[in-house]
Amino acid sequence: MNYKVFKSINQLSRNCSPIDLLMILISNKIRYVFIFVLIFMWFRNDSYKKVSCNAVISVGVTLFINTLIKLFYFKPRPFVKRRVGILIPSKMDSSFPSKHTLLVFAISTSIFLYDRVLGSIMWVLSMLTGFSRIWVGHHYPSDIIGSAFIATMSSIILDKIAHFVNYFARQ
């Protein structure tokens, strides 16, 4: 089923150049939007500074988890095992987890926990990022869903830890 969903999305690529260009742009450059939002939040006020700090910590933890998973688990990318269209070159490393998806979901979840409106917008951009990674032929849907889950749970757990630490620091 994973391959069937991948194929149904990926076969849409190369049919409409403007959409392909948009998916390539999202896949490669959306992270700069996330960085810009974090920088903007850092300079806005103290509560947003804490949010951006939590997001950066969440990204670091998520990258550490990514490294651990890749040490012990290898899943070939879709274009390695099958003939699929790829729109942009890719590394030949493990397909799971998707680092792009991990990073954007870690940031968007951290933001969502403090600002529902901005966080929802960032979540939509995160979902588009994951979708674009399938579109360009780099990841299976399960890679994207798993990466989104890992990043989201990491951000939620780190947020709970931060609240716990702040509670005892005030005591």
C-alpha positions in Angstrom: 0.0 0.0 0.0 2.9 2.3 0.8 4.2 2.0 -2.7 0.7 2.4 -4.3 0.2 5.7 -2.5 3.7 6.8 -3.4 3.1 5.9 -7.0 -0.3 7.6 -7.2 1.3 10.9 -6.0 4.6 10.6 -7.8 3.1 9.8 -11.2 1.4 13.2 -11.1 4.9 14.8 -11.3 6.3 15.7 -14.7 2.8 16.5 -16.0 2.6 20.2 -15.1 5.9 22.2 -15.0 4.6 25.0 -12.8 3.4 22.5 -10.1 6.7 20.6 -10.4 8.6 23.8 -9.9 6.5 24.7 -6.9 7.1 21.2 -5.4 10.8 21.5 -6.0 10.8 25.0 -4.4 8.9 23.7 -1.4 11.0 20.7 -1.0 14.3 22.6 -1.2 13.7 26.1 0.1 10.8 26.0 2.6 13.2 25.6 5.5 14.2 29.2 5.0 10.6 30.3 5.7 10.8 28.3 9.0 14.2 29.9 9.9 12.8 33.4 9.1 9.7 32.7 11.3 12.0 31.6 14.2 14.2 34.7 13.8 11.1 36.9 13.7 9.7 35.3 16.9 13.1 35.6 18.6 13.0 39.4 18.2 9.2 39.9 18.9 9.0 39.5 22.7 10.2 37.3 25.6 7.4 34.7 25.3 8.1 34.2 21.6 11.8 34.1 22.4 11.1 31.0 24.6 9.0 29.4 21.8 11.8 29.9 19.3 14.4 28.5 21.8 12.2 25.5 22.4 11.8 25.0 18.7 15.6 25.0 18.2 16.1 22.5 21.0 13.4 20.4 19.5 15.2 20.4 16.2 18.4 19.4 17.9 16.8 16.5 19.7 15.0 15.5 16.5 18.2 15.5 14.5 19.8 13.3 17.2 16.9 10.9 16.9 17.4 10.9 13.1 21.0 10.1 13.5 20.2 7.2 15.9 17.6 5.7 13.6 19.9 6.0 10.6 22.6 4.1 12.5 20.4 1.1 13.1 17.9 1.1 10.2 18.3 1.5 6.5 15.4 1.8 4.1 16.2 2.3 0.4 14.7 5.4 -1.3 12.0 4.8 -3.8 14.2 5.4 -6.8 16.8 2.9 -5.7 14.5 -0.2 -5.8 12.1 0.9 -8.5 11.9 3.0 -11.6 10.3 6.2 -10.4 10.6 9.7 -11.6 12.7 12.0 -9.5 12.6 15.7 -10.2 15.8 16.7 -8.3 18.9 14.7 -7.4 19.0 13.1 -4.0 21.4 11.4 -1.6 21.4 7.6 -1.6 21.0 7.4 2.2 18.1 5.9 4.0 14.6 7.0 3.1 13.4 6.8 6.7 13.2 9.2 8.4 12.9 12.2 6.2 15.1 14.9 7.6 13.2 17.7 5.9 10.0 16.5 7.4 11.5 16.0 10.8 12.8 19.6 10.9 9.7 21.4 9.7 7.3 19.4 12.0 9.6 19.9 15.0 9.4 23.7 14.5 5.7 23.9 13.5 4.6 21.8 16.5 6.7 23.9 18.9 5.1 27.0 17.5 1.6 25.4 17.5 1.9 24.7 21.3 2.1 28.4 22.0 0.4 30.1 19.1 -2.4 28.1 17.5 -2.9 30.4 14.4 0.8 30.7 13.4 1.3 27.1 14.4 -1.5 25.9 12.1 -0.1 27.9 9.2 3.3 26.3 9.9 1.7 22.9 10.1 0.1 23.3 6.7 3.6 24.3 5.3 5.0 21.2 7.0 2.4 18.9 5.4 3.2 20.5 2.0 6.8 19.9 2.6 6.2 16.2 3.3 3.9 15.9 0.3 6.6 17.6 -1.9 9.1 15.0 -0.8 6.9 12.3 -2.2 6.1 14.3 -5.3 9.8 14.8 -6.2 10.4 11.0 -5.7 12.6 11.0 -2.6 10.4 9.4 0.1 7.5 7.0 0.6 4.4 8.2 2.4 5.3 6.1 5.5 8.6 7.9 5.7 6.7 11.2 5.9 4.1 10.1 8.3 6.7 8.5 10.6 8.9 11.5 10.5 6.0 13.8 11.3 5.1 11.6 14.2 8.6 11.5 15.6 9.1 15.3 15.3 5.6 16.1 16.7 6.1 13.8 19.7 9.6 15.1 20.4 8.3 18.6 20.4 5.4 17.8 22.7 7.6 15.8 25.1 10.2 18.6 25.2 7.4 21.2 25.9 6.1 19.1 28.8 9.7 18.8 30.2 10.1 22.6 29.8 6.9 23.3 31.7 8.0 20.8 34.4 11.4 22.5 34.8 9.9 26.0 34.8 7.4 24.9 37.5 10.1 23.7 39.8 12.3 26.6 39.0 9.6 29.0 40.3 9.2 27.0 43.6 
